[in-house]
Amino acid sequence: MTTIHAPFIFSKDNDDVAFTPWLAYTCPASSCFIIAVGSWRAAKDRIFLRKRPVHESRAAT
């Protein structure tokens, strides 16, 4: 098992992405990268591309 630090976790059960600042979680080394890539893509689709109030978008950039 390898511990990786990531700003998100990815749930295979319901495809929800939960953001937790630099959450550390353990997983088999072979699947850590796959989980991280899947989480990043889901996060971009669900969170970063979601319409946000103008002031939030400006603050983020």
C-alpha distance matrix in Angstrom:
0.0 3.8 6.7 9.7 13.2 15.4 18.9 18.3 16.4 17.3 18.3 18.7 21.2 23.9 23.1 23.5 22.1 21.7 22.0 20.7 21.2 18.0 15.9 12.4 9.8 6.2 5.4 4.6 5.9 9.1 9.9 9.4 12.8 14.5 13.8 15.0 18.0 18.9 18.8 20.9 23.5 23.8 24.2 26.9 28.7 28.6 28.9 30.2 32.8 34.0 37.5 37.5 40.5 42.1 41.5 37.7 37.6 39.7 37.6 34.4 35.9
3.8 0.0 3.8 6.3 10.0 12.5 16.1 16.2 14.9 16.4 18.1 18.9 21.7 24.0 22.6 22.8 20.8 20.3 20.0 18.6 18.6 15.2 13.5 10.1 8.4 5.5 5.7 6.0 5.3 9.1 9.7 7.9 10.8 13.3 12.6 12.9 16.1 17.5 17.1 18.7 21.6 22.2 22.2 24.7 26.9 27.0 26.9 27.8 30.6 32.0 35.3 35.3 38.2 39.5 38.8 35.1 34.9 36.7 34.6 31.4 32.8
6.7 3.8 0.0 3.8 6.8 9.7 13.2 13.6 12.8 15.0 17.0 18.6 21.3 23.1 21.7 21.2 18.9 17.9 17.1 15.3 15.1 11.7 10.0 6.5 5.6 4.4 6.7 8.7 8.3 11.8 11.5 8.7 11.5 14.1 12.6 12.2 15.7 17.2 16.0 17.4 20.6 21.1 20.4 23.1 25.5 25.2 24.7 25.7 28.7 29.9 33.1 32.7 35.4 36.8 35.8 32.2 32.2 33.9 31.6 28.5 30.1
9.7 6.3 3.8 0.0 3.8 6.4 10.1 10.9 10.9 13.2 15.9 17.6 20.6 21.9 20.0 19.4 16.6 15.9 14.7 13.3 12.7 9.2 8.4 5.8 6.0 6.5 8.0 10.1 9.0 11.9 11.1 7.5 9.3 12.2 10.7 9.3 12.8 14.6 13.2 14.1 17.5 18.2 17.4 19.7 22.4 22.4 21.7 22.3 25.4 26.8 29.9 29.6 32.3 33.5 32.7 29.0 28.8 30.5 28.3 25.1 26.6
13.2 10.0 6.8 3.8 0.0 3.8 7.0 8.8 9.9 12.9 16.0 18.3 21.1 21.9 19.8 18.5 15.3 14.1 12.2 10.4 9.2 5.6 5.8 4.5 6.8 9.0 11.0 13.6 12.7 15.3 14.0 10.2 11.4 14.1 12.1 9.8 13.2 15.0 12.8 13.2 16.9 17.4 15.8 18.1 21.0 20.7 19.5 20.0 23.3 24.6 27.5 26.8 29.3 30.4 29.3 25.7 25.7 27.3 24.8 21.8 23.5
15.4 12.5 9.7 6.4 3.8 0.0 3.8 5.4 7.3 10.3 13.7 16.2 19.0 19.2 16.8 15.4 12.0 11.1 9.1 8.2 7.6 4.9 5.5 6.4 8.1 10.6 12.0 14.8 14.1 15.9 13.9 10.2 10.8 12.7 10.4 7.7 10.8 12.3 9.6 9.8 13.5 13.9 12.1 14.4 17.3 17.0 15.7 16.3 19.6 20.9 23.8 23.2 26.0 27.2 26.3 22.6 22.5 24.3 22.1 19.0 20.7
18.9 16.1 13.2 10.1 7.0 3.8 0.0 3.8 7.2 10.3 13.7 16.7 19.0 18.6 16.1 14.0 10.4 8.9 6.0 5.5 4.8 4.3 5.7 8.5 10.4 13.6 15.1 18.1 17.7 19.3 16.9 13.5 13.7 15.1 12.4 9.7 12.2 13.1 9.7 9.5 13.1 12.9 10.3 12.6 15.6 14.8 12.9 13.5 17.1 18.0 20.7 19.8 22.4 23.7 22.7 19.0 19.2 21.0 18.8 15.8 17.9
18.3 16.2 13.6 10.9 8.8 5.4 3.8 0.0 3.8 6.7 10.0 13.1 15.3 14.8 12.5 10.4 6.9 5.7 4.3 5.4 7.1 7.2 6.6 9.1 9.8 12.8 13.8 16.9 17.1 18.3 15.4 12.5 13.0 13.5 10.3 8.4 10.9 10.8 7.1 8.1 11.3 10.3 8.2 11.4 13.7 12.5 11.4 13.0 16.1 16.7 19.8 19.4 22.2 24.0 23.5 19.7 19.9 22.3 20.4 17.3 19.7
16.4 14.9 12.8 10.9 9.9 7.3 7.2 3.8 0.0 3.8 6.6 9.8 12.0 12.1 10.3 8.7 6.1 5.6 6.5 7.4 10.0 9.7 7.7 9.2 8.4 10.9 11.4 14.7 15.6 16.6 13.3 11.0 12.3 12.1 8.5 8.1 10.9 9.9 6.7 9.3 11.9 10.4 9.5 13.1 14.6 13.3 13.2 15.3 18.0 18.3 21.6 21.6 24.7 26.8 26.5 22.7 22.9 25.6 23.8 20.8 23.1
17.3 16.4 15.0 13.2 12.9 10.3 10.3 6.7 3.8 0.0 3.8 6.4 9.0 9.1 6.9 6.5 5.1 6.7 8.9 10.8 13.5 13.3 11.4 12.5 11.0 12.5 12.0 14.7 15.9 16.0 12.3 11.0 12.0 10.6 7.0 7.9 9.7 7.5 5.1 8.7 10.2 8.2 8.8 12.3 13.0 11.9 12.9 15.3 17.2 17.6 21.2 21.8 25.2 27.4 27.6 23.9 23.8 26.8 25.5 22.3 24.5
18.3 18.1 17.0 15.9 16.0 13.7 13.7 10.0 6.6 3.8 0.0 3.8 5.4 6.1 5.4 5.7 6.5 8.1 11.2 13.0 16.2 16.3 13.9 14.8 12.6 13.8 13.0 15.6 17.5 17.4 13.7 13.2 14.6 12.7 9.3 11.2 12.8 9.9 8.4 12.1 12.9 10.2 11.4 14.9 14.8 13.3 14.8 17.7 19.2 19.1 22.6 23.5 26.7 29.3 29.7 26.0 26.1 29.3 28.1 25.2 27.5
18.7 18.9 18.6 17.6 18.3 16.2 16.7 13.1 9.8 6.4 3.8 0.0 3.8 5.8 5.4 7.8 9.4 11.7 14.7 16.7 19.7 19.4 17.0 17.5 14.9 15.2 13.5 15.3 17.3 16.5 12.8 13.3 14.5 11.9 9.2 12.0 12.9 9.6 9.6 13.3 13.2 11.0 13.2 16.3 15.6 14.7 16.9 19.6 20.6 20.7 24.4 25.7 29.1 31.7 32.4 28.8 28.6 31.9 30.9 27.8 29.9
21.2 21.7 21.3 20.6 21.1 19.0 19.0 15.3 12.0 9.0 5.4 3.8 0.0 3.8 6.0 8.0 10.7 12.6 16.1 18.0 21.4 21.6 19.0 19.6 17.0 17.5 16.2 18.1 20.5 19.8 16.2 16.8 18.3 15.7 12.9 15.6 16.5 13.1 12.8 16.4 16.1 13.3 15.3 18.5 17.3 15.8 18.2 21.3 22.1 21.6 25.0 26.3 29.6 32.5 33.2 29.7 29.8 33.3 32.4 29.5 31.9
23.9 24.0 23.1 21.9 21.9 19.2 18.6 14.8 12.1 9.1 6.1 5.8 3.8 0.0 3.8 5.4 8.9 11.2 14.8 17.3 20.8 21.5 19.3 20.7 18.6 19.7 18.7 20.9 22.9 22.2 18.5 18.6 19.5 16.9 14.1 16.1 16.6 13.1 12.3 15.5 14.9 11.5 13.4 16.4 14.8 12.9 15.4 18.7 19.2 18.3 21.7 23.1 26.3 29.3 30.2 26.9 27.0 30.6 29.9 27.2 29.6
23.1 22.6 21.7 20.0 19.8 16.8 16.1 12.5 10.3 6.9 5.4 5.4 6.0 3.8 0.0 3.8 6.5 9.7 12.9 15.8 18.9 19.5 17.8 19.3 17.6 18.8 17.7 19.8 21.3 20.5 16.7 16.5 16.9 14.3 11.6 13.1 13.3 9.7 8.9 11.8 11.0 7.7 9.9 12.8 11.3 9.9 12.6 15.6 16.1 15.8 19.3 20.9 24.4 27.0 28.0 24.6 24.3 27.8 27.3 24.3 26.5
23.5 22.8 21.2 19.4 18.5 15.4 14.0 10.4 8.7 6.5 5.7 7.8 8.0 5.4 3.8 0.0 3.8 6.4 9.8 12.9 16.2 17.3 15.7 17.8 16.6 18.5 18.2 20.8 22.3 22.0 18.3 17.4 17.9 16.0 12.8 13.5 14.2 11.2 9.1 11.7 11.7 8.1 8.7 12.0 11.1 8.6 10.4 13.8 14.9 14.1 17.4 18.4 21.7 24.5 25.2 21.7 21.9 25.4 24.5 21.8 24.3
22.1 20.8 18.9 16.6 15.3 12.0 10.4 6.9 6.1 5.1 6.5 9.4 10.7 8.9 6.5 3.8 0.0 3.8 6.5 9.7 12.7 13.8 12.7 15.0 14.4 16.8 16.8 19.7 20.6 20.8 17.2 15.6 15.9 14.7 11.4 11.2 12.2 10.0 6.9 9.0 10.0 6.9 6.2 9.9 10.2 7.9 8.6 11.6 13.5 13.2 16.6 17.1 20.4 22.8 23.2 19.5 19.7 22.9 21.8 18.9 21.4
21.7 20.3 17.9 15.9 14.1 11.1 8.9 5.7 5.6 6.7 8.1 11.7 12.6 11.2 9.7 6.4 3.8 0.0 3.8 6.5 9.9 11.6 10.2 13.0 13.0 15.9 16.8 20.1 21.2 22.0 18.6 16.4 17.3 16.7 13.2 12.6 14.4 12.8 9.3 11.1 13.0 10.3 8.6 12.2 13.1 10.5 9.9 12.9 15.4 14.7 17.7 17.4 20.3 22.8 22.6 18.8 19.6 22.6 20.9 18.3 21.2
22.0 20.0 17.1 14.7 12.2 9.1 6.0 4.3 6.5 8.9 11.2 14.7 16.1 14.8 12.9 9.8 6.5 3.8 0.0 3.8 6.5 8.7 8.3 11.7 12.8 16.1 17.4 20.8 21.3 22.5 19.4 16.6 17.2 17.4 14.1 12.4 14.5 13.8 10.0 10.7 13.2 11.4 8.7 11.8 13.6 11.5 9.7 11.8 15.0 14.7 17.4 16.5 19.1 21.2 20.5 16.8 17.6 20.1 18.1 15.5 18.4
20.7 18.6 15.3 13.3 10.4 8.2 5.5 5.4 7.4 10.8 13.0 16.7 18.0 17.3 15.8 12.9 9.7 6.5 3.8 0.0 3.8 6.1 5.5 9.2 11.0 14.6 16.7 20.3 20.8 22.6 19.8 16.8 17.8 18.6 15.3 13.6 16.3 16.1 12.4 13.2 16.2 14.8 12.1 15.1 17.3 15.2 13.3 15.0 18.4 18.2 20.6 19.3 21.5 23.4 22.2 18.5 19.7 21.8 19.2 16.9 19.9
21.2 18.6 15.1 12.7 9.2 7.6 4.8 7.1 10.0 13.5 16.2 19.7 21.4 20.8 18.9 16.2 12.7 9.9 6.5 3.8 0.0 3.8 5.6 9.1 11.9 15.5 17.9 21.2 21.1 23.2 20.9 17.4 18.2 19.6 16.7 14.3 17.0 17.6 14.0 13.9 17.3 16.6 13.6 16.0 18.7 17.2 14.7 15.6 19.3 19.5 21.6 20.0 21.9 23.3 21.7 18.2 19.2 20.7 17.8 15.6 18.3
18.0 15.2 11.7 9.2 5.6 4.9 4.3 7.2 9.7 13.3 16.3 19.4 21.6 21.5 19.5 17.3 13.8 11.6 8.7 6.1 3.8 0.0 3.8 6.3 9.5 12.8 15.2 18.4 17.9 20.3 18.4 14.7 15.6 17.6 15.0 12.5 15.5 16.7 13.5 13.5 17.2 17.1 14.5 16.8 19.8 18.8 16.8 17.4 21.1 21.8 24.2 22.9 25.1 26.3 24.8 21.2 21.8 23.2 20.5 17.9 20.1
15.9 13.5 10.0 8.4 5.8 5.5 5.7 6.6 7.7 11.4 13.9 17.0 19.0 19.3 17.8 15.7 12.7 10.2 8.3 5.5 5.6 3.8 0.0 3.8 6.4 10.1 12.7 16.2 16.5 18.9 16.8 13.4 15.1 16.7 13.7 12.1 15.5 16.1 12.9 14.0 17.5 16.8 14.8 17.8 20.3 18.9 17.4 18.8 22.2 22.6 25.3 24.2 26.6 28.2 26.9 23.2 24.0 25.8 23.2 20.6 23.0
12.4 10.1 6.5 5.8 4.5 6.4 8.5 9.1 9.2 12.5 14.8 17.5 19.6 20.7 19.3 17.8 15.0 13.0 11.7 9.2 9.1 6.3 3.8 0.0 3.8 7.0 10.1 13.4 13.7 16.6 15.0 11.6 13.9 15.9 13.2 12.1 15.8 16.7 14.1 15.5 19.0 18.7 17.2 20.1 22.6 21.6 20.5 21.7 25.1 25.7 28.6 27.7 30.2 31.7 30.5 26.8 27.4 29.2 26.5 23.8 26.0
9.8 8.4 5.6 6.0 6.8 8.1 10.4 9.8 8.4 11.0 12.6 14.9 17.0 18.6 17.6 16.6 14.4 13.0 12.8 11.0 11.9 9.5 6.4 3.8 0.0 3.8 6.8 10.4 11.5 14.2 12.4 9.6 12.6 14.1 11.3 11.2 15.0 15.4 13.3 15.4 18.6 18.1 17.3 20.5 22.5 21.6 21.1 22.7 25.7 26.3 29.5 29.0 31.7 33.5 32.6 28.9 29.3 31.4 29.0 26.2 28.3
6.2 5.5 4.4 6.5 9.0 10.6 13.6 12.8 10.9 12.5 13.8 15.2 17.5 19.7 18.8 18.5 16.8 15.9 16.1 14.6 15.5 12.8 10.1 7.0 3.8 0.0 3.8 7.1 8.7 11.5 10.3 8.2 11.8 13.3 11.1 11.8 15.5 15.9 14.7 17.1 19.9 19.7 19.5 22.6 24.4 23.8 23.8 25.3 28.1 28.9 32.3 32.1 35.0 36.7 36.0 32.2 32.5 34.6 32.3 29.3 31.3
5.4 5.7 6.7 8.0 11.0 12.0 15.1 13.8 11.4 12.0 13.0 13.5 16.2 18.7 17.7 18.2 16.8 16.8 17.4 16.7 17.9 15.2 12.7 10.1 6.8 3.8 0.0 3.8 6.2 8.3 6.9 5.9 9.7 10.6 9.0 10.7 13.8 14.1 13.8 16.4 18.7 18.7 19.2 22.1 23.7 23.5 23.9 25.4 27.9 28.9 32.5 32.7 35.9 37.6 37.3 33.4 33.3 35.6 33.7 30.5 32.2
4.6 6.0 8.7 10.1 13.6 14.8 18.1 16.9 14.7 14.7 15.6 15.3 18.1 20.9 19.8 20.8 19.7 20.1 20.8 20.3 21.2 18.4 16.2 13.4 10.4 7.1 3.8 0.0 3.8 5.5 5.6 6.3 9.6 10.5 10.2 12.2 14.7 15.3 15.8 18.2 20.2 20.6 21.5 24.1 25.6 25.8 26.5 27.8 30.0 31.4 35.0 35.5 38.7 40.4 40.2 36.4 36.0 38.3 36.5 33.2 34.6
5.9 5.3 8.3 9.0 12.7 14.1 17.7 17.1 15.6 15.9 17.5 17.3 20.5 22.9 21.3 22.3 20.6 21.2 21.3 20.8 21.1 17.9 16.5 13.7 11.5 8.7 6.2 3.8 0.0 3.8 5.5 5.4 7.7 9.7 10.3 11.4 13.6 15.1 15.8 17.4 19.6 20.7 21.4 23.6 25.4 26.1 26.6 27.3 29.6 31.4 34.9 35.4 38.6 39.9 39.7 36.0 35.3 37.3 35.7 32.2 33.3
9.1 9.1 11.8 11.9 15.3 15.9 19.3 18.3 16.6 16.0 17.4 16.5 19.8 22.2 20.5 22.0 20.8 22.0 22.5 22.6 23.2 20.3 18.9 16.6 14.2 11.5 8.3 5.5 3.8 0.0 3.8 5.9 7.0 7.9 9.6 11.3 12.6 13.8 15.4 17.1 18.5 19.8 21.2 23.0 24.5 25.5 26.5 27.2 29.1 31.0 34.7 35.5 38.9 40.2 40.3 36.7 35.7 37.9 36.6 33.0 33.9
9.9 9.7 11.5 11.1 14.0 13.9 16.9 15.4 13.3 12.3 13.7 12.8 16.2 18.5 16.7 18.3 17.2 18.6 19.4 19.8 20.9 18.4 16.8 15.0 12.4 10.3 6.9 5.6 5.5 3.8 0.0 3.8 5.5 5.2 6.1 8.5 10.0 10.6 12.1 14.2 15.6 16.4 17.9 20.0 21.3 22.1 23.2 24.2 26.0 27.7 31.4 32.3 35.8 37.3 37.5 33.8 32.9 35.4 34.1 30.5 31.6
9.4 7.9 8.7 7.5 10.2 10.2 13.5 12.5 11.0 11.0 13.2 13.3 16.8 18.6 16.5 17.4 15.6 16.4 16.6 16.8 17.4 14.7 13.4 11.6 9.6 8.2 5.9 6.3 5.4 5.9 3.8 0.0 3.8 5.5 5.2 6.1 8.7 10.0 10.5 12.2 14.4 15.3 16.1 18.3 20.1 20.7 21.3 22.1 24.3 26.0 29.6 30.2 33.5 34.9 34.8 31.1 30.3 32.6 31.1 27.5 28.7
12.8 10.8 11.5 9.3 11.4 10.8 13.7 13.0 12.3 12.0 14.6 14.5 18.3 19.5 16.9 17.9 15.9 17.3 17.2 17.8 18.2 15.6 15.1 13.9 12.6 11.8 9.7 9.6 7.7 7.0 5.5 3.8 0.0 3.8 5.4 5.0 6.1 8.5 9.7 10.4 12.3 14.1 15.0 16.5 18.4 19.7 20.3 20.5 22.6 24.7 28.3 29.0 32.4 33.5 33.6 30.0 28.9 31.0 29.8 26.2 26.9
14.5 13.3 14.1 12.2 14.1 12.7 15.1 13.5 12.1 10.6 12.7 11.9 15.7 16.9 14.3 16.0 14.7 16.7 17.4 18.6 19.6 17.6 16.7 15.9 14.1 13.3 10.6 10.5 9.7 7.9 5.2 5.5 3.8 0.0 3.8 5.4 5.2 6.1 8.5 9.9 10.8 12.2 14.0 15.5 16.7 18.1 19.3 20.0 21.5 23.5 27.2 28.4 31.9 33.3 33.8 30.2 28.9 31.4 30.5 26.9 27.7
13.8 12.6 12.6 10.7 12.1 10.4 12.4 10.3 8.5 7.0 9.3 9.2 12.9 14.1 11.6 12.8 11.4 13.2 14.1 15.3 16.7 15.0 13.7 13.2 11.3 11.1 9.0 10.2 10.3 9.6 6.1 5.2 5.4 3.8 0.0 3.8 5.6 5.2 6.0 8.6 10.1 10.5 11.9 14.2 15.4 16.0 17.1 18.3 20.1 21.7 25.4 26.3 29.8 31.4 31.7 28.0 27.2 29.8 28.7 25.1 26.5
15.0 12.9 12.2 9.3 9.8 7.7 9.7 8.4 8.1 7.9 11.2 12.0 15.6 16.1 13.1 13.5 11.2 12.6 12.4 13.6 14.3 12.5 12.1 12.1 11.2 11.8 10.7 12.2 11.4 11.3 8.5 6.1 5.0 5.4 3.8 0.0 3.8 5.5 5.0 6.1 8.7 9.9 10.2 12.2 14.3 15.1 15.4 16.0 18.2 20.1 23.6 24.3 27.7 28.9 29.1 25.4 24.5 26.8 25.6 22.0 23.2
18.0 16.1 15.7 12.8 13.2 10.8 12.2 10.9 10.9 9.7 12.8 12.9 16.5 16.6 13.3 14.2 12.2 14.4 14.5 16.3 17.0 15.5 15.5 15.8 15.0 15.5 13.8 14.7 13.6 12.6 10.0 8.7 6.1 5.2 5.6 3.8 0.0 3.8 5.4 5.1 6.3 8.6 9.7 10.7 12.4 14.1 15.0 15.1 16.7 19.0 22.6 23.7 27.2 28.3 28.9 25.4 23.9 26.4 25.7 21.9 22.6
18.9 17.5 17.2 14.6 15.0 12.3 13.1 10.8 9.9 7.5 9.9 9.6 13.1 13.1 9.7 11.2 10.0 12.8 13.8 16.1 17.6 16.7 16.1 16.7 15.4 15.9 14.1 15.3 15.1 13.8 10.6 10.0 8.5 6.1 5.2 5.5 3.8 0.0 3.8 5.5 5.3 6.2 8.5 10.1 10.8 12.1 13.7 14.6 15.8 17.6 21.3 22.8 26.4 27.9 28.8 25.2 24.0 26.8 26.2 22.6 23.7
18.8 17.1 16.0 13.2 12.8 9.6 9.7 7.1 6.7 5.1 8.4 9.6 12.8 12.3 8.9 9.1 6.9 9.3 10.0 12.4 14.0 13.5 12.9 14.1 13.3 14.7 13.8 15.8 15.8 15.4 12.1 10.5 9.7 8.5 6.0 5.0 5.4 3.8 0.0 3.8 5.5 5.1 5.9 8.5 9.9 10.2 11.1 12.4 14.3 15.7 19.4 20.3 23.8 25.5 26.0 22.3 21.5 24.3 23.4 19.9 21.4
20.9 18.7 17.4 14.1 13.2 9.8 9.5 8.1 9.3 8.7 12.1 13.3 16.4 15.5 11.8 11.7 9.0 11.1 10.7 13.2 13.9 13.5 14.0 15.5 15.4 17.1 16.4 18.2 17.4 17.1 14.2 12.2 10.4 9.9 8.6 6.1 5.1 5.5 3.8 0.0 3.8 5.5 5.0 6.1 8.6 9.9 10.1 10.2 12.2 14.3 17.8 18.7 22.2 23.4 23.9 20.4 19.0 21.6 20.9 17.3 18.3
23.5 21.6 20.6 17.5 16.9 13.5 13.1 11.3 11.9 10.2 12.9 13.2 16.1 14.9 11.0 11.7 10.0 13.0 13.2 16.2 17.3 17.2 17.5 19.0 18.6 19.9 18.7 20.2 19.6 18.5 15.6 14.4 12.3 10.8 10.1 8.7 6.3 5.3 5.5 3.8 0.0 3.8 5.4 5.2 6.3 8.6 9.9 10.0 10.8 13.2 16.8 18.4 22.1 23.3 24.4 21.1 19.4 22.3 22.2 18.6 19.3
23.8 22.2 21.1 18.2 17.4 13.9 12.9 10.3 10.4 8.2 10.2 11.0 13.3 11.5 7.7 8.1 6.9 10.3 11.4 14.8 16.6 17.1 16.8 18.7 18.1 19.7 18.7 20.6 20.7 19.8 16.4 15.3 14.1 12.2 10.5 9.9 8.6 6.2 5.1 5.5 3.8 0.0 3.8 5.5 5.2 5.9 8.1 9.5 10.3 11.6 15.4 17.0 20.7 22.5 23.7 20.2 19.1 22.3 22.1 18.7 20.1
24.2 22.2 20.4 17.4 15.8 12.1 10.3 8.2 9.5 8.8 11.4 13.2 15.3 13.4 9.9 8.7 6.2 8.6 8.7 12.1 13.6 14.5 14.8 17.2 17.3 19.5 19.2 21.5 21.4 21.2 17.9 16.1 15.0 14.0 11.9 10.2 9.7 8.5 5.9 5.0 5.4 3.8 0.0 3.8 5.5 5.2 5.4 6.7 8.7 9.9 13.5 14.5 18.1 19.7 20.5 16.9 16.0 19.1 18.6 15.2 16.9
26.9 24.7 23.1 19.7 18.1 14.4 12.6 11.4 13.1 12.3 14.9 16.3 18.5 16.4 12.8 12.0 9.9 12.2 11.8 15.1 16.0 16.8 17.8 20.1 20.5 22.6 22.1 24.1 23.6 23.0 20.0 18.3 16.5 15.5 14.2 12.2 10.7 10.1 8.5 6.1 5.2 5.5 3.8 0.0 3.8 5.7 5.6 4.8 6.1 8.6 12.0 13.3 17.0 18.1 19.3 16.0 14.2 17.3 17.4 13.9 14.9
28.7 26.9 25.5 22.4 21.0 17.3 15.6 13.7 14.6 13.0 14.8 15.6 17.3 14.8 11.3 11.1 10.2 13.1 13.6 17.3 18.7 19.8 20.3 22.6 22.5 24.4 23.7 25.6 25.4 24.5 21.3 20.1 18.4 16.7 15.4 14.3 12.4 10.8 9.9 8.6 6.3 5.2 5.5 3.8 0.0 3.8 6.0 6.4 5.6 7.4 11.0 13.3 17.0 18.6 20.3 17.3 15.6 19.0 19.5 16.4 17.5
28.6 27.0 25.2 22.4 20.7 17.0 14.8 12.5 13.3 11.9 13.3 14.7 15.8 12.9 9.9 8.6 7.9 10.5 11.5 15.2 17.2 18.8 18.9 21.6 21.6 23.8 23.5 25.8 26.1 25.5 22.1 20.7 19.7 18.1 16.0 15.1 14.1 12.1 10.2 9.9 8.6 5.9 5.2 5.7 3.8 0.0 3.8 6.4 6.3 6.1 9.9 11.7 15.4 17.6 19.1 15.9 15.0 18.6 18.7 15.9 17.8
28.9 26.9 24.7 21.7 19.5 15.7 12.9 11.4 13.2 12.9 14.8 16.9 18.2 15.4 12.6 10.4 8.6 9.9 9.7 13.3 14.7 16.8 17.4 20.5 21.1 23.8 23.9 26.5 26.6 26.5 23.2 21.3 20.3 19.3 17.1 15.4 15.0 13.7 11.1 10.1 9.9 8.1 5.4 5.6 6.0 3.8 0.0 3.8 5.6 5.3 8.6 9.2 12.8 14.9 15.9 12.4 11.8 15.3 15.1 12.3 14.5
30.2 27.8 25.7 22.3 20.0 16.3 13.5 13.0 15.3 15.3 17.7 19.6 21.3 18.7 15.6 13.8 11.6 12.9 11.8 15.0 15.6 17.4 18.8 21.7 22.7 25.3 25.4 27.8 27.3 27.2 24.2 22.1 20.5 20.0 18.3 16.0 15.1 14.6 12.4 10.2 10.0 9.5 6.7 4.8 6.4 6.4 3.8 0.0 3.8 5.6 8.2 8.8 12.3 13.4 14.5 11.3 9.6 12.8 13.1 10.0 11.4
32.8 30.6 28.7 25.4 23.3 19.6 17.1 16.1 18.0 17.2 19.2 20.6 22.1 19.2 16.1 14.9 13.5 15.4 15.0 18.4 19.3 21.1 22.2 25.1 25.7 28.1 27.9 30.0 29.6 29.1 26.0 24.3 22.6 21.5 20.1 18.2 16.7 15.8 14.3 12.2 10.8 10.3 8.7 6.1 5.6 6.3 5.6 3.8 0.0 3.8 6.4 8.5 12.2 13.2 15.3 12.7 10.5 13.9 15.1 12.4 13.3
34.0 32.0 29.9 26.8 24.6 20.9 18.0 16.7 18.3 17.6 19.1 20.7 21.6 18.3 15.8 14.1 13.2 14.7 14.7 18.2 19.5 21.8 22.6 25.7 26.3 28.9 28.9 31.4 31.4 31.0 27.7 26.0 24.7 23.5 21.7 20.1 19.0 17.6 15.7 14.3 13.2 11.6 9.9 8.6 7.4 6.1 5.3 5.6 3.8 0.0 3.8 6.2 10.0 12.0 14.1 11.5 10.3 14.1 15.1 13.0 14.7
37.5 35.3 33.1 29.9 27.5 23.8 20.7 19.8 21.6 21.2 22.6 24.4 25.0 21.7 19.3 17.4 16.6 17.7 17.4 20.6 21.6 24.2 25.3 28.6 29.5 32.3 32.5 35.0 34.9 34.7 31.4 29.6 28.3 27.2 25.4 23.6 22.6 21.3 19.4 17.8 16.8 15.4 13.5 12.0 11.0 9.9 8.6 8.2 6.4 3.8 0.0 3.8 6.9 8.9 11.5 9.9 8.7 12.3 13.9 12.7 14.2
37.5 35.3 32.7 29.6 26.8 23.2 19.8 19.4 21.6 21.8 23.5 25.7 26.3 23.1 20.9 18.4 17.1 17.4 16.5 19.3 20.0 22.9 24.2 27.7 29.0 32.1 32.7 35.5 35.4 35.5 32.3 30.2 29.0 28.4 26.3 24.3 23.7 22.8 20.3 18.7 18.4 17.0 14.5 13.3 13.3 11.7 9.2 8.8 8.5 6.2 3.8 0.0 3.8 6.2 8.2 6.3 6.2 9.7 10.8 10.2 12.4
40.5 38.2 35.4 32.3 29.3 26.0 22.4 22.2 24.7 25.2 26.7 29.1 29.6 26.3 24.4 21.7 20.4 20.3 19.1 21.5 21.9 25.1 26.6 30.2 31.7 35.0 35.9 38.7 38.6 38.9 35.8 33.5 32.4 31.9 29.8 27.7 27.2 26.4 23.8 22.2 22.1 20.7 18.1 17.0 17.0 15.4 12.8 12.3 12.2 10.0 6.9 3.8 0.0 3.8 5.6 5.4 6.5 8.9 10.2 11.0 13.0
42.1 39.5 36.8 33.5 30.4 27.2 23.7 24.0 26.8 27.4 29.3 31.7 32.5 29.3 27.0 24.5 22.8 22.8 21.2 23.4 23.3 26.3 28.2 31.7 33.5 36.7 37.6 40.4 39.9 40.2 37.3 34.9 33.5 33.3 31.4 28.9 28.3 27.9 25.5 23.4 23.3 22.5 19.7 18.1 18.6 17.6 14.9 13.4 13.2 12.0 8.9 6.2 3.8 0.0 3.8 5.4 5.2 6.3 8.6 10.0 11.1
41.5 38.8 35.8 32.7 29.3 26.3 22.7 23.5 26.5 27.6 29.7 32.4 33.2 30.2 28.0 25.2 23.2 22.6 20.5 22.2 21.7 24.8 26.9 30.5 32.6 36.0 37.3 40.2 39.7 40.3 37.5 34.8 33.6 33.8 31.7 29.1 28.9 28.8 26.0 23.9 24.4 23.7 20.5 19.3 20.3 19.1 15.9 14.5 15.3 14.1 11.5 8.2 5.6 3.8 0.0 3.8 5.5 5.2 6.2 8.7 10.3
37.7 35.1 32.2 29.0 25.7 22.6 19.0 19.7 22.7 23.9 26.0 28.8 29.7 26.9 24.6 21.7 19.5 18.8 16.8 18.5 18.2 21.2 23.2 26.8 28.9 32.2 33.4 36.4 36.0 36.7 33.8 31.1 30.0 30.2 28.0 25.4 25.4 25.2 22.3 20.4 21.1 20.2 16.9 16.0 17.3 15.9 12.4 11.3 12.7 11.5 9.9 6.3 5.4 5.4 3.8 0.0 3.8 5.4 5.1 6.2 8.9
37.6 34.9 32.2 28.8 25.7 22.5 19.2 19.9 22.9 23.8 26.1 28.6 29.8 27.0 24.3 21.9 19.7 19.6 17.6 19.7 19.2 21.8 24.0 27.4 29.3 32.5 33.3 36.0 35.3 35.7 32.9 30.3 28.9 28.9 27.2 24.5 23.9 24.0 21.5 19.0 19.4 19.1 16.0 14.2 15.6 15.0 11.8 9.6 10.5 10.3 8.7 6.2 6.5 5.2 5.5 3.8 0.0 3.8 5.5 5.2 6.6
39.7 36.7 33.9 30.5 27.3 24.3 21.0 22.3 25.6 26.8 29.3 31.9 33.3 30.6 27.8 25.4 22.9 22.6 20.1 21.8 20.7 23.2 25.8 29.2 31.4 34.6 35.6 38.3 37.3 37.9 35.4 32.6 31.0 31.4 29.8 26.8 26.4 26.8 24.3 21.6 22.3 22.3 19.1 17.3 19.0 18.6 15.3 12.8 13.9 14.1 12.3 9.7 8.9 6.3 5.2 5.4 3.8 0.0 3.8 5.4 5.5
37.6 34.6 31.6 28.3 24.8 22.1 18.8 20.4 23.8 25.5 28.1 30.9 32.4 29.9 27.3 24.5 21.8 20.9 18.1 19.2 17.8 20.5 23.2 26.5 29.0 32.3 33.7 36.5 35.7 36.6 34.1 31.1 29.8 30.5 28.7 25.6 25.7 26.2 23.4 20.9 22.2 22.1 18.6 17.4 19.5 18.7 15.1 13.1 15.1 15.1 13.9 10.8 10.2 8.6 6.2 5.1 5.5 3.8 0.0 3.8 5.6
34.4 31.4 28.5 25.1 21.8 19.0 15.8 17.3 20.8 22.3 25.2 27.8 29.5 27.2 24.3 21.8 18.9 18.3 15.5 16.9 15.6 17.9 20.6 23.8 26.2 29.3 30.5 33.2 32.2 33.0 30.5 27.5 26.2 26.9 25.1 22.0 21.9 22.6 19.9 17.3 18.6 18.7 15.2 13.9 16.4 15.9 12.3 10.0 12.4 13.0 12.7 10.2 11.0 10.0 8.7 6.2 5.2 5.4 3.8 0.0 3.8
35.9 32.8 30.1 26.6 23.5 20.7 17.9 19.7 23.1 24.5 27.5 29.9 31.9 29.6 26.5 24.3 21.4 21.2 18.4 19.9 18.3 20.1 23.0 26.0 28.3 31.3 32.2 34.6 33.3 33.9 31.6 28.7 26.9 27.7 26.5 23.2 22.6 23.7 21.4 18.3 19.3 20.1 16.9 14.9 17.5 17.8 14.5 11.4 13.3 14.7 14.2 12.4 13.0 11.1 10.3 8.9 6.6 5.5 5.6 3.8 0.0
